[in-house]
Amino acid sequence: MTSFVGKILEHAGQMEQKAIHEKLDVLTRSLSELEVEVHQLAESKYINFRNSVEETERLHQEVQSLHSEISSIETRINNEVKGKLSLSTGDFQSLNEEVEKKKTIIEGLAYLSEIGSLLKDCDEALRSGEYSKAAAALLRLEMFLKQPLCDDDDTITVILSMRTELKVQKGKLESMMSDLWVDAIKWTVMNDQKSGLPPREVSMSVSTDVNLRELVEGLHRAGLLERRMNAFSERFHNHLLPMILEAGQLQIELKNNTANSTLTLATKDSKKSPVGASEEKTYASVFSHLLDVLTQLDKILLHFDFGWEIGSDPNSPGHLSKKGTLMSLLGQDIAPSLLDLLQRTVLAKAVPTSAKDLGGFNAVIAATKLFESELKRLGFIPLENNTLMNHVQNINMLFANKKSQIIIEEARDLMLSDLHDTVAVADDKPVGEWPPLTPGGVKKGKGRDVVSENQISDYTLRMPKCRISQSTEALMKLAYETLSEATGNPECVPECAVQMFFAVKSMFEMFLDVVSTHHIHRLETVPQFSAVHLNNCMYIAHHLETMGHQFAPKLPGTFTSTFLDLVDQLRSSGVEIFRSQVIRQEKLLLEYLNGADGFTKLEDSDNWDKAKKSVDQVIFQLKHLQKIWKPVLPINIYKKATGMLIQHVVQIVTDSILSLEDISQGASTQLISILSTIETNCGECLTSPGEVASVELTRHVKSWQRLTEIKLVVDSSLSAISDRWAEGKGPLAASLKAIELKNLIRALFQNTDRRADVLAAIK
């Protein structure tokens, strides 16, 4: 019984195996026929470019049918036959391998069929204007072709042709959508004849005949939308923004008709614009115009979204698959630069320039908050973008920065102005009343006690009488006003006051560089300018010694900076330039005196004329310097500088006379005349009414006594000379060395016994 059942089962397994083989034979014949047809169709369509849509659909259905049969046989083998077969393992393995081969063939046919189907979908979508569907089909096809069918894909002609067809279809789609975009959105710009000015009128029309929603999604899926919006953003930035930000009066108009919607921006006649519009109106007007333009653009174009999920309905009101809108793309392109531009121009103009007006900036903050919220509502900027509000809420630093910039610019203009416009500085109140060094000043009783204990000079901390540039006086006034505003207004916070303090300090640091650089030629060549510059530097340094302490009580307690580090730099700058001028004058006087040829043989008329001319030039130059320096410089500085120049002249004249080997009687007379001229005129250069010339000359000219003694020797007898020498103890010995006096006597007097006795007595 057992063997009988086994035989029956064995026979059943053989029958099942036979049925499967017969089925596989039928599938093999069908696959071979289908393989030939698919190849012929692909070759005909993608190589020979013949259109056969119906044949493509039929073959695609046959491939699907055969694929289902192969799957059914494979399932039957695995689930039914495998358990029933009483065959050897080799028979089952052979059957399974045959099925796998058929599967490979059908997969290849399905691969080619799917490619053809996607290309057909793209072509149909293009003809029906469904650009997003066409782009999606090409995108899937591109991904599909990236999956290799076999290792030799690059050598299969049909696959290579299909890849070429993909490129052709992509180019066709991109060209079609780009042309539609250009035709749908048109710009018209009317520029002014003068270059550099904003356009007079800009129009942008959007066609209503084009399905822009479908076009936008198609451009997005094809990867072209950002490029198109970049070009749109560039036009917006170059044409619309200048009109919004700079035009005095702007007219914005939107017109709709059956064919298109047109947004027009036009500037009104500038001659009719009101003059003197306030800064508050400027920022409000810009905000209003910018929001108006963005709102109108959103209505006609920028509201279109993109990035739908493939297969979702873009017209469905509830779909949430979008990635963004055209407005968001516009914002990505220009929002950073636009917000920065608004901060640097519109909002910067709205920042007050006086601390007393800081409270009025709240209106600007409120308007900015509303403006920023509207930009977020439109989708122009992300919800987390608070750039403008963060900017305007930092009003104290905005005010300090603007105030600092204003005073630096004003100070620079003052430094570049002419130095010769001067104003007198009195020695009683150099710049008027100073602020008290301590809040409330010093109590009267305490002040009297201090004065009674330690009496100081009335001239302590006072500038001597002189003249300074009007620009320097204005510069100093600007510094006092700025620091007074920084420390005396409750609206100005400590941090703001500190920044304004450093702005004032930067102003004086700039003075050191700008004045000596910009006016360098005049400072070097014009004596008056160098004298005024010296006074300017001393005047500023004089006030900087105490300016920091005057305002320190109202600055933060931890703030200890002063202006003392600039005092020496300012003084050195003025002194160096004036010293260079004095040296230049010394060289000029030397050049004049060189024309005298050392005062030799003055008895000759030609030599006398040259010597007299040289001395006259020296006197003229000294008188000229007296005329321009004496009213400008403090009297002590003037006398010191003039004394140095006279000393230089005296040194040259005395050395020349002492080096003469022979002085005739006629020459001695001429020498006395020259020395008298020098004595008289130099005395006039150094004296003021009520002063004695000899005293001032002796005080400020180190070698003046030497010149006086030489004049006496030239005009005296040997006896008088001997008496004045007084064995080396007289006034002559204090000014001349023995060897110098002997040489002068030998030049003046003939060789006699008397001269020999006098010379012998001089030791």
KESE-60971 format. One record per residue (C-alpha): x, y, z. Coordinates in nm, 4 decimals. Layout:
// KESE-60971
X Y Z
...
END
This chain:
// KESE-60971
0.0000 0.0000 0.0000
0.2821 0.2379 0.0944
0.4706 0.1770 -0.2309
0.1524 0.2309 -0.4285
0.0915 0.5727 -0.2744
0.4533 0.6677 -0.3350
0.4233 0.5772 -0.7010
0.1117 0.7891 -0.7327
0.2857 1.0895 -0.5733
0.5926 1.0401 -0.7882
0.3787 1.0309 -1.0980
0.1961 1.3461 -0.9859
0.5290 1.5281 -0.9373
0.6422 1.4284 -1.2837
0.3178 1.5550 -1.4324
0.3545 1.8873 -1.2485
0.7127 1.9258 -1.3701
0.6043 1.8541 -1.7250
0.3287 2.1172 -1.7044
0.5724 2.3792 -1.5820
0.8174 2.2992 -1.8612
0.5424 2.3317 -2.1167
0.4400 2.6670 -1.9663
0.7995 2.7910 -1.9715
0.8350 2.6893 -2.3368
0.5306 2.8985 -2.4247
0.6681 3.1959 -2.2261
1.0056 3.1604 -2.3948
0.8517 3.1812 -2.7402
0.6409 3.4819 -2.6303
0.9421 3.6565 -2.4773
1.1484 3.6045 -2.7904
0.8768 3.7501 -3.0071
0.8207 4.0405 -2.7665
1.1935 4.1060 -2.7361
1.2203 4.1419 -3.1111
0.9186 4.3701 -3.1269
1.0403 4.5933 -2.8417
1.3823 4.6250 -2.9994
1.2325 4.7061 -3.3377
0.9997 4.9633 -3.1844
1.2773 5.1306 -2.9820
1.5025 5.1361 -3.2861
1.2258 5.2750 -3.5019
1.1269 5.5450 -3.2557
1.4529 5.6593 -3.0960
1.6993 5.5814 -3.3745
1.4922 5.6186 -3.6907
1.2551 5.8703 -3.5227
0.9231 5.7131 -3.6305
0.6120 5.7816 -3.4292
0.4166 5.4703 -3.3182
0.2159 5.5507 -3.0086
-0.0408 5.2681 -3.0379
0.2302 5.0071 -3.0901
0.4144 5.1364 -2.7838
0.1062 5.0980 -2.5663
0.0363 4.7446 -2.6969
0.3897 4.6249 -2.6294
0.3865 4.7869 -2.2858
0.0702 4.5867 -2.2009
0.2248 4.2636 -2.3307
0.5355 4.3206 -2.1182
0.3161 4.3685 -1.8139
0.1173 4.0510 -1.8942
0.4278 3.8370 -1.9385
0.5756 3.9819 -1.6225
0.2632 3.8670 -1.4338
0.2863 3.5140 -1.5787
0.6536 3.4844 -1.4842
0.5731 3.5933 -1.1311
0.2892 3.3344 -1.1154
0.5148 3.0502 -1.2276
0.7851 3.1506 -0.9805
0.5310 3.1527 -0.6990
0.3955 2.8129 -0.8038
0.7414 2.6601 -0.8072
0.8297 2.7948 -0.4648
0.4976 2.7282 -0.2910
0.3549 2.4118 -0.4540
0.5938 2.2180 -0.6721
0.8942 2.2456 -0.4445
0.7188 2.0498 -0.1708
0.5644 1.7919 -0.4025
0.8507 1.7117 -0.6322
1.0164 1.3841 -0.5578
1.2815 1.4606 -0.8055
1.6466 1.5080 -0.7491
1.7915 1.8350 -0.6377
1.9486 1.8777 -0.9787
1.6113 1.8707 -1.1567
1.4697 2.1373 -0.9276
1.7798 2.3544 -0.9643
1.7570 2.3344 -1.3424
1.3909 2.4334 -1.3370
1.4602 2.7266 -1.1050
1.7512 2.8560 -1.3166
1.5361 2.8514 -1.6272
1.2748 3.0633 -1.4516
1.5413 3.3128 -1.3384
1.6645 3.3531 -1.6955
1.3138 3.4334 -1.8119
1.2811 3.6852 -1.5278
1.5985 3.8619 -1.6381
1.4681 3.8912 -1.9919
1.1322 4.0260 -1.8835
1.3010 4.2788 -1.6491
1.5051 4.4137 -1.9388
1.1945 4.4450 -2.1505
1.0144 4.6171 -1.8625
1.3113 4.8574 -1.8263
1.2838 4.9636 -2.1891
0.9067 4.9739 -2.1700
0.9132 5.2030 -1.8644
1.1520 5.4422 -2.0378
0.9247 5.4624 -2.3361
0.6223 5.5161 -2.1149
0.7892 5.8076 -1.9317
0.8929 5.9701 -2.2572
0.5359 5.9360 -2.3827
0.4017 6.0930 -2.0616
0.6401 6.3869 -2.1024
0.5402 6.4410 -2.4628
0.1693 6.4325 -2.3828
0.2157 6.6707 -2.0879
0.3997 6.9202 -2.3053
0.1245 6.9163 -2.5662
-0.1402 6.9769 -2.2993
0.0564 7.2510 -2.1193
0.1099 7.0476 -1.8007
0.4688 7.1632 -1.7487
0.4981 7.0366 -1.3942
0.3890 6.6879 -1.5034
0.6346 6.6922 -1.7939
0.9175 6.8028 -1.5678
0.8263 6.5331 -1.3136
0.8267 6.2642 -1.5851
1.1685 6.3729 -1.7083
1.2980 6.3820 -1.3536
1.1803 6.0230 -1.2912
1.3225 5.9181 -1.6261
1.6588 6.0724 -1.5422
1.6654 5.8847 -1.2120
1.5539 5.5631 -1.3880
1.8311 5.5844 -1.6468
2.0869 5.6257 -1.3708
2.0007 5.2683 -1.2596
2.2114 5.0398 -1.4839
2.0357 4.7586 -1.6684
2.3606 4.5664 -1.7044
2.7345 4.6193 -1.7015
2.7377 4.7033 -2.0730
2.4825 4.9838 -2.0725
2.7231 5.2208 -2.2439
2.7478 4.9927 -2.5472
2.3758 4.9301 -2.6014
2.2578 5.1501 -2.8869
1.8945 5.1618 -2.7776
1.9781 5.2815 -2.4264
2.2216 5.5400 -2.5598
1.9530 5.6682 -2.7943
1.7045 5.6929 -2.5091
1.9529 5.8942 -2.3037
1.9935 6.1294 -2.5977
1.6159 6.1549 -2.6233
1.6060 6.2525 -2.2548
1.8449 6.5410 -2.3206
1.6405 6.6546 -2.6188
1.3180 6.6501 -2.4200
1.4782 6.8385 -2.1314
1.6083 7.1068 -2.3647
1.2713 7.1326 -2.5327
1.0916 7.1710 -2.2001
1.3384 7.4260 -2.0645
1.3251 7.6323 -2.3826
0.9464 7.6278 -2.3891
0.9087 7.7301 -2.0245
1.1759 7.9993 -2.0499
1.0051 8.1519 -2.3522
0.6712 8.1457 -2.1727
0.8235 8.3184 -1.8664
0.9776 8.5914 -2.0796
0.6525 8.6427 -2.2692
0.4457 8.6439 -1.9500
0.6546 8.9003 -1.7553
0.7635 9.2121 -1.9409
0.9531 9.5167 -1.8102
0.9483 9.8689 -1.9531
1.2005 10.1234 -1.8195
1.2036 10.4936 -1.9098
1.5340 10.6471 -1.8001
1.6150 11.0127 -1.7510
1.8524 11.1778 -1.9963
2.0965 11.2421 -1.7129
2.2898 10.9317 -1.6235
2.3121 10.8213 -1.2632
1.9521 10.9191 -1.1815
1.6724 10.6714 -1.0992
1.4346 10.5847 -1.3867
1.1427 10.8216 -1.4440
0.8976 10.5380 -1.5017
0.9064 10.1600 -1.4691
0.6251 9.9246 -1.5740
0.5969 9.5500 -1.5193
0.3157 9.3588 -1.6904
0.2099 9.0002 -1.6121
0.0110 8.8110 -1.8731
-0.3150 8.6487 -1.7609
-0.3216 8.4130 -2.0612
-0.0454 8.1928 -1.9215
-0.1069 7.9335 -1.6500
0.1587 8.0808 -1.4228
0.0930 7.8366 -1.1396
0.1690 7.5434 -1.3693
0.4644 7.7278 -1.5238
0.6172 7.8147 -1.1860
0.5953 7.4550 -1.0653
0.7391 7.3288 -1.3918
1.0330 7.5689 -1.3659
1.0901 7.4600 -1.0076
1.0930 7.0886 -1.0900
1.3239 7.1551 -1.3843
1.5626 7.3495 -1.1582
1.5130 7.6757 -1.3495
1.2959 7.8771 -1.1122
1.5743 8.0225 -0.8983
1.7647 8.1357 -1.2065
1.4562 8.3111 -1.3421
1.3825 8.4733 -1.0069
1.7434 8.5876 -0.9789
1.6974 8.7853 -1.3001
1.3654 8.9216 -1.1693
1.5300 9.0213 -0.8400
1.8091 9.1997 -1.0244
1.5585 9.4097 -1.2193
1.3669 9.4834 -0.8998
1.6883 9.5934 -0.7299
1.8170 9.8023 -1.0218
1.4952 9.9706 -1.1348
1.2311 9.9707 -0.8619
1.4390 10.0156 -0.5466
1.6147 10.3370 -0.6591
1.2763 10.4922 -0.7314
1.1334 10.3832 -0.3959
1.4348 10.5029 -0.1961
1.5317 10.8208 -0.3831
1.2307 10.9637 -0.5664
1.0776 11.2625 -0.3923
0.7209 11.1848 -0.4974
0.6230 10.8445 -0.6362
0.3015 10.7360 -0.8045
0.2163 10.3631 -0.7883
-0.0667 10.2306 -1.0056
-0.1975 9.8798 -1.0859
-0.4134 9.8291 -1.3957
-0.5932 9.5024 -1.4777
-0.7500 9.3937 -1.8061
-0.8395 9.0699 -1.9769
-0.4916 9.0217 -2.1238
-0.2558 9.1289 -1.8440
-0.2006 9.3127 -1.5175
0.0401 9.6082 -1.5238
0.2143 9.7701 -1.2255
0.3573 10.1174 -1.2984
0.5883 10.3318 -1.0850
0.6355 10.6918 -1.1980
0.8133 10.9874 -1.0390
0.6300 11.3176 -1.0299
0.7843 11.6459 -1.1475
1.0642 11.7267 -0.9011
1.0041 12.0997 -0.9493
0.6646 12.0592 -0.7858
0.7982 11.8600 -0.4933
0.7911 12.0343 -0.1556
1.1263 12.1521 -0.0283
1.2537 12.0701 0.3171
1.0635 11.7458 0.3800
1.1364 11.6191 0.7276
1.3368 11.3056 0.7930
1.0369 11.1421 0.9663
0.8317 11.1719 0.6462
1.1174 11.0219 0.4506
1.1270 10.6908 0.6360
0.7454 10.6703 0.6527
0.7189 10.7368 0.2794
0.9793 10.4754 0.1910
0.8132 10.2129 0.4111
0.4723 10.2885 0.2591
0.5936 10.2796 -0.1016
0.7939 9.9616 -0.0542
0.5024 9.7770 0.1072
0.2664 9.9031 -0.1625
0.4916 9.7750 -0.4414
0.5452 9.4355 -0.2758
0.1723 9.3967 -0.2080
0.0794 9.4706 -0.5689
0.3481 9.2346 -0.6990
0.2194 8.9677 -0.4628
-0.1306 9.0032 -0.6100
-0.0283 8.9639 -0.9713
0.2748 8.7337 -0.9530
0.4652 8.6699 -0.6319
0.1856 8.4806 -0.4512
0.2388 8.1699 -0.6670
0.3845 7.8819 -0.4676
0.5989 7.5908 -0.5770
0.7340 7.2573 -0.4589
0.4155 7.0448 -0.4586
0.4508 6.6743 -0.3914
0.4321 6.4734 -0.7107
0.0759 6.3615 -0.7554
-0.0805 6.6287 -0.5308
-0.3387 6.8686 -0.6660
-0.1896 7.2229 -0.6820
-0.5369 7.3721 -0.7067
-0.6562 7.2057 -0.3887
-0.6924 7.4676 -0.1112
-0.5827 7.2278 0.1576
-0.2526 7.1047 0.0194
0.0424 7.1855 0.2493
0.3278 7.0431 0.0447
0.4636 7.3698 -0.0999
0.8250 7.4698 -0.0326
0.7793 7.8432 -0.0809
0.6462 8.1259 -0.2936
0.7963 8.3581 -0.5508
0.7869 8.6284 -0.2822
1.0093 8.4161 -0.0596
1.2561 8.3697 -0.3466
1.2608 8.7454 -0.4060
1.3281 8.7951 -0.0361
1.6115 8.5427 -0.0379
1.7785 8.7348 -0.3195
1.7429 9.0964 -0.2073
1.6219 9.1069 0.1551
1.9723 9.1050 0.3142
2.1021 9.3883 0.0957
1.7721 9.5802 0.1142
1.7537 9.5663 0.4936
2.1155 9.6769 0.5163
2.0454 9.9616 0.2735
1.7435 10.0743 0.4770
1.9576 10.0804 0.7907
2.2340 10.2836 0.6278
2.0099 10.5344 0.4506
1.6469 10.5713 0.5544
1.6761 10.4744 0.9205
2.0134 10.6468 0.9555
1.8515 10.9747 0.8468
1.5764 10.9255 1.1056
1.8235 10.8953 1.3954
1.8246 11.2298 1.5828
2.1358 11.4440 1.5943
2.0571 11.5930 1.9347
2.0132 11.4080 2.2627
1.7024 11.6085 2.3451
1.5261 11.4526 2.0436
1.5901 11.0902 2.1436
1.2400 11.0526 2.2883
1.0863 11.1271 1.9501
1.2524 10.8198 1.8001
0.9781 10.6000 1.9496
0.7622 10.6840 1.6474
1.0345 10.5462 1.4200
1.0515 10.2261 1.6261
0.6736 10.1787 1.6038
0.6719 10.2352 1.2265
0.9638 9.9958 1.1812
0.7882 9.7257 1.3848
0.4756 9.7520 1.1688
0.6845 9.7544 0.8507
0.8785 9.4438 0.9546
0.5607 9.2542 1.0487
0.4125 9.3308 0.7053
0.7257 9.1981 0.5350
0.6875 8.8766 0.7349
0.3180 8.8493 0.6482
0.3986 8.8780 0.2788
0.6694 8.6132 0.3151
0.9426 8.8520 0.2019
1.1477 8.7754 0.5138
1.1266 8.4730 0.7506
0.9331 8.5033 1.0752
1.2538 8.4793 1.2772
1.4175 8.7723 1.0943
1.4200 9.0723 1.3322
1.7042 9.2656 1.1702
1.5300 9.6025 1.1493
1.3835 9.5935 1.4999
1.7142 9.4885 1.6522
1.8710 9.7825 1.4714
1.6284 10.0580 1.5760
1.5944 9.9377 1.9352
1.9641 10.0100 1.9869
1.8897 10.3818 1.9612
2.1528 10.4985 2.2085
2.4380 10.3500 2.0100
2.2798 10.4655 1.6835
2.2674 10.8188 1.8181
2.6228 10.7981 1.9486
2.7519 10.6632 1.6166
2.5707 10.9270 1.4141
2.6733 11.2072 1.6479
3.0320 11.0862 1.6392
3.0294 11.0727 1.2607
2.8806 11.4215 1.2363
3.1334 11.5825 1.4684
3.4231 11.4017 1.3006
3.3086 11.5260 0.9594
3.2496 11.8766 1.0910
3.5880 11.8749 1.2627
3.7602 11.7587 0.9459
3.6001 12.0404 0.7470
3.7263 12.2876 1.0060
4.0764 12.1430 0.9861
4.0801 12.1764 0.6086
3.9712 12.5405 0.6154
4.2209 12.8278 0.5848
4.4443 12.9080 0.8813
4.4888 13.2789 0.8121
4.1410 13.3771 0.9366
4.2322 13.4407 1.2995
4.0660 13.5536 1.6189
4.2247 13.7061 1.9284
4.2583 13.5074 2.2498
4.2378 13.7215 2.5625
4.4317 13.6225 2.8705
4.1331 13.6577 3.1040
3.8804 13.4124 2.9488
4.0318 13.2121 2.6637
3.7010 13.0398 2.5679
3.4513 13.1967 2.8038
3.3275 13.0438 3.1273
3.4380 12.6861 3.1875
3.2081 12.4252 3.3433
3.2806 12.3656 3.7142
3.5233 12.0867 3.7906
3.2808 11.9395 4.0465
2.9003 11.9240 4.0349
2.7579 12.2432 4.1822
3.0929 12.4170 4.1847
3.2938 12.4983 4.4993
3.1215 12.6472 4.8039
3.2064 13.0111 4.8620
3.3254 12.9698 5.2178
3.5509 12.6813 5.1329
3.6803 12.8673 4.8298
3.7820 13.1675 5.0420
3.9657 12.9402 5.2844
4.1664 12.7817 5.0052
4.2591 13.1177 4.8562
4.3684 13.2547 5.1892
4.5896 12.9559 5.2603
4.7507 12.9077 4.9163
4.7467 13.2175 4.7004
4.8148 13.1344 4.3344
4.8785 13.3587 4.0406
4.5851 13.5110 3.8578
4.7387 13.3829 3.5345
4.7339 13.0149 3.6344
4.5584 12.8036 3.3677
4.5280 13.1010 3.1335
4.6419 13.1306 2.7772
4.8589 13.4346 2.7022
4.7339 13.6875 2.4513
4.7742 13.5628 2.0968
4.5771 13.4889 1.7842
4.4446 13.1514 1.6748
4.2556 13.0321 1.3690
3.8819 13.0785 1.3719
3.8544 12.7123 1.2756
4.0478 12.6104 1.5866
3.8204 12.8165 1.8081
3.5199 12.6520 1.6403
3.6823 12.3109 1.6858
3.7277 12.3693 2.0568
3.3728 12.4964 2.0888
3.2470 12.1835 1.9110
3.4350 11.9645 2.1582
3.2880 12.1440 2.4618
2.9359 12.1349 2.3188
2.9611 11.7636 2.2390
3.0863 11.6686 2.5847
2.8295 11.8932 2.7500
2.5535 11.7220 2.5529
2.6934 11.3776 2.6339
2.7093 11.4399 3.0086
2.4306 11.6901 3.0625
2.1289 11.5208 2.9005
1.9383 11.2471 3.0891
1.8403 11.0832 2.7580
2.2064 11.0056 2.6889
2.3038 10.6797 2.8631
2.6573 10.6348 3.0062
2.7702 10.4078 2.7218
2.6615 10.6698 2.4726
2.8446 10.9421 2.6654
3.1643 10.7356 2.6661
3.1477 10.6848 2.2888
3.0974 11.0564 2.2328
3.3945 11.1234 2.4622
3.6127 10.9034 2.2437
3.4736 11.0709 1.9316
3.5991 11.4029 2.0668
3.9337 11.2438 2.1426
3.9504 11.1023 1.7898
3.8791 11.4516 1.6638
4.1970 11.5866 1.8242
4.3981 11.2828 1.7171
4.2872 11.3564 1.3628
4.3960 11.7191 1.4071
4.7547 11.6017 1.4518
4.7532 11.4281 1.1137
4.5176 11.6303 0.8959
4.6418 11.9848 0.9605
5.0117 11.9086 0.9320
4.9478 11.7097 0.6127
4.6878 11.9200 0.4330
4.8557 12.2568 0.5056
5.2146 12.1295 0.4907
5.3248 12.3565 0.2026
5.2003 12.6763 0.3640
5.3265 12.5740 0.7053
5.6721 12.5318 0.5577
5.6791 12.8439 0.3417
5.4545 13.1036 0.5079
5.5875 13.2288 0.8466
5.2458 13.3508 0.9580
5.0883 13.0072 0.9104
5.3539 12.8326 1.1166
5.3050 13.0875 1.3965
4.9273 13.0455 1.3908
4.9649 12.6667 1.3894
5.1901 12.6887 1.6949
4.9233 12.8915 1.8743
4.6512 12.6497 1.7629
4.8385 12.3519 1.9023
4.9185 12.5286 2.2290
4.5596 12.6496 2.2582
4.4144 12.2995 2.2157
4.6742 12.1429 2.4461
4.6001 12.4096 2.7063
4.2343 12.3076 2.7233
4.2956 11.9343 2.6985
4.4933 11.9495 3.0223
4.1716 12.0016 3.2182
3.8924 11.9009 2.9789
3.8850 11.5366 3.0862
3.8607 11.6308 3.4539
3.5855 11.8824 3.3854
3.3470 11.6166 3.2532
3.4738 11.3131 3.4474
3.2179 11.3417 3.7338
2.9300 11.2766 3.4916
3.0927 10.9848 3.3109
3.0729 10.6236 3.4404
3.2733 10.5731 3.7576
3.4992 10.3109 3.6013
3.5878 10.5427 3.3129
3.9261 10.7042 3.3726
4.0389 10.8170 3.0273
4.1531 11.1778 2.9761
4.3087 11.3858 2.7013
4.6449 11.4234 2.8733
4.8181 11.1791 2.6394
4.7529 11.4212 2.3521
4.8906 11.7306 2.5246
5.2585 11.6624 2.4579
5.1862 11.5432 2.1039
5.0031 11.8645 2.0204
5.2713 12.0845 2.1706
5.5442 11.8917 1.9917
5.3606 11.9244 1.6596
5.3323 12.3015 1.6918
5.6881 12.3472 1.8184
5.8456 12.1296 1.5498
5.6740 12.3108 1.2645
5.7562 12.6526 1.4073
6.1153 12.5492 1.4773
6.1471 12.4373 1.1156
6.0220 12.7805 1.0088
6.2779 12.9548 1.2306
6.5548 12.7405 1.0807
6.4314 12.8293 0.7331
6.4464 13.1993 0.8247
6.7986 13.1547 0.9590
6.9074 13.0052 0.6284
6.7438 13.2930 0.4453
6.9286 13.5509 0.6598
7.2551 13.3660 0.6044
7.1938 13.3781 0.2304
7.1456 13.7546 0.2514
7.4626 13.8060 0.4580
7.6691 13.5938 0.2222
7.6255 13.8751 -0.0278
7.8432 14.1009 0.1924
8.1555 13.8922 0.1170
8.2604 13.8959 0.4820
8.2566 14.2822 0.4976
8.6031 14.3011 0.3394
8.7462 14.6315 0.2023
8.4384 14.8384 0.2700
8.6309 15.1476 0.1658
8.5684 15.0308 -0.1889
8.2321 15.1612 -0.3090
8.1280 14.8363 -0.4756
8.2023 14.6344 -0.1640
8.0215 14.8906 0.0469
7.7136 14.8734 -0.1749
7.7022 14.4956 -0.1517
7.7462 14.4968 0.2247
7.4832 14.7659 0.2726
7.2379 14.5798 0.0494
7.2907 14.2580 0.2430
7.2297 14.4260 0.5775
6.9241 14.6065 0.4422
6.7794 14.2730 0.3260
6.8367 14.1264 0.6704
6.6702 14.4228 0.8398
6.3790 14.4095 0.5969
6.3220 14.0398 0.6666
6.3357 14.0935 1.0432
6.0900 14.3822 1.0131
5.8620 14.1641 0.8006
5.8665 13.8889 1.0599
5.7976 14.1475 1.3290
5.4947 14.2653 1.1349
5.3407 13.9176 1.0956
5.4634 13.7450 1.4139
5.4296 14.0058 1.6826
5.0477 14.0445 1.6587
5.0030 13.6655 1.6418
5.2444 13.5013 1.8823
5.2467 13.5398 2.2601
5.4989 13.8128 2.3332
5.7434 13.5818 2.5090
5.7399 13.3354 2.2179
5.7822 13.6185 1.9691
6.0821 13.7638 2.1516
6.2417 13.4251 2.1892
6.2040 13.3428 1.8178
6.3167 13.6876 1.7015
6.6075 13.6785 1.9466
6.7223 13.3506 1.7916
6.7204 13.5054 1.4446
6.9062 13.8192 1.5617
7.1541 13.5964 1.7408
7.2158 13.4150 1.4137
7.2768 13.7475 1.2358
7.5031 13.8770 1.5138
7.7043 13.5565 1.5126
7.7722 13.5830 1.1394
7.8546 13.9570 1.1496
8.0898 13.9343 1.4496
8.2695 13.6301 1.3131
8.3176 13.8082 0.9806
8.4585 14.1248 1.1425
8.6913 13.9303 1.3714
8.8282 13.7380 1.0742
8.9319 14.0569 0.8853
9.3117 14.1034 0.8602
9.3145 14.4689 0.7559
9.0568 14.7354 0.8309
9.1330 15.0774 0.6933
9.0052 15.3937 0.8527
8.7437 15.4292 0.5811
8.6371 15.0682 0.6255
8.6085 15.1121 1.0021
8.3753 15.4053 0.9480
8.1557 15.1929 0.7238
8.1606 14.9086 0.9767
8.0412 15.1429 1.2496
7.7563 15.2520 1.0222
7.6536 14.8926 0.9550
7.6705 14.7957 1.3233
7.4693 15.1008 1.4219
7.2015 15.0112 1.1667
7.1822 14.6577 1.3034
7.1713 14.7844 1.6604
6.8921 15.0338 1.5972
6.6655 14.8094 1.3911
6.7142 14.4961 1.5983
6.6273 14.6954 1.9062
6.3027 14.8046 1.7408
6.2180 14.4440 1.6554
6.2424 14.3329 2.0181
6.0935 14.6221 2.2117
5.7434 14.7356 2.2904
5.6438 15.0787 2.4152
5.8081 15.1469 2.7510
6.0852 14.8911 2.7063
6.4607 14.9625 2.6728
6.6168 14.8234 2.3568
6.9558 14.7431 2.5097
6.7949 14.5501 2.7926
6.5736 14.3411 2.5619
6.8573 14.2774 2.3195
7.0899 14.1648 2.5953
6.8154 13.9426 2.7430
6.7151 13.7645 2.4227
7.0341 13.7764 2.2093
7.3154 13.5824 2.3666
7.5967 13.7457 2.1616
7.4593 14.0985 2.1650
7.7159 14.2266 2.4136
7.9870 14.0826 2.1923
7.8604 14.2912 1.8984
7.8449 14.5999 2.1167
8.2046 14.5552 2.2331
8.3289 14.5018 1.8775
8.1592 14.8244 1.7735
8.3313 15.0071 2.0609
8.6699 14.8642 1.9643
8.6290 14.9683 1.6011
8.5354 15.3220 1.7091
8.7921 15.3570 1.9988
9.1570 15.4402 2.0473
9.4206 15.2021 2.1776
9.4066 15.3644 2.5200
9.0309 15.3225 2.5433
9.0628 14.9618 2.4362
9.3310 14.8954 2.6982
9.1210 15.0553 2.9689
8.8133 14.8541 2.8696
9.0162 14.5341 2.8772
9.1396 14.6217 3.2259
9.3884 14.3385 3.2482
9.1238 14.0832 3.1547
8.8730 14.2060 3.4115
8.6841 14.4666 3.2111
8.3644 14.4314 3.0041
8.5659 14.3789 2.6884
8.7248 14.0676 2.8349
8.3787 13.9250 2.9069
8.2848 13.9310 2.5392
8.6072 13.8735 2.3461
8.8907 13.6313 2.3868
9.2440 13.7736 2.4062
9.3399 13.6271 2.0694
9.0257 13.7720 1.9063
9.0922 14.1183 2.0472
9.4594 14.1094 1.9395
9.3666 14.0159 1.5817
9.1102 14.2946 1.5697
9.3671 14.5500 1.6987
9.6232 14.4366 1.4400
9.3612 14.4827 1.1667
9.2597 14.8292 1.2895
9.5906 14.9897 1.3929
9.9285 15.0222 1.2317
10.2290 14.8492 1.3803
10.3612 15.0970 1.6362
10.5217 15.0751 1.9772
10.1952 15.1771 2.1347
10.0119 14.8975 1.9570
10.2849 14.6555 2.0662
10.2467 14.7639 2.4290
9.8696 14.7210 2.4189
9.9000 14.3823 2.2546
10.1524 14.2775 2.5150
9.9154 14.3835 2.7906
9.6324 14.1722 2.6560
9.6766 13.8239 2.7919
END
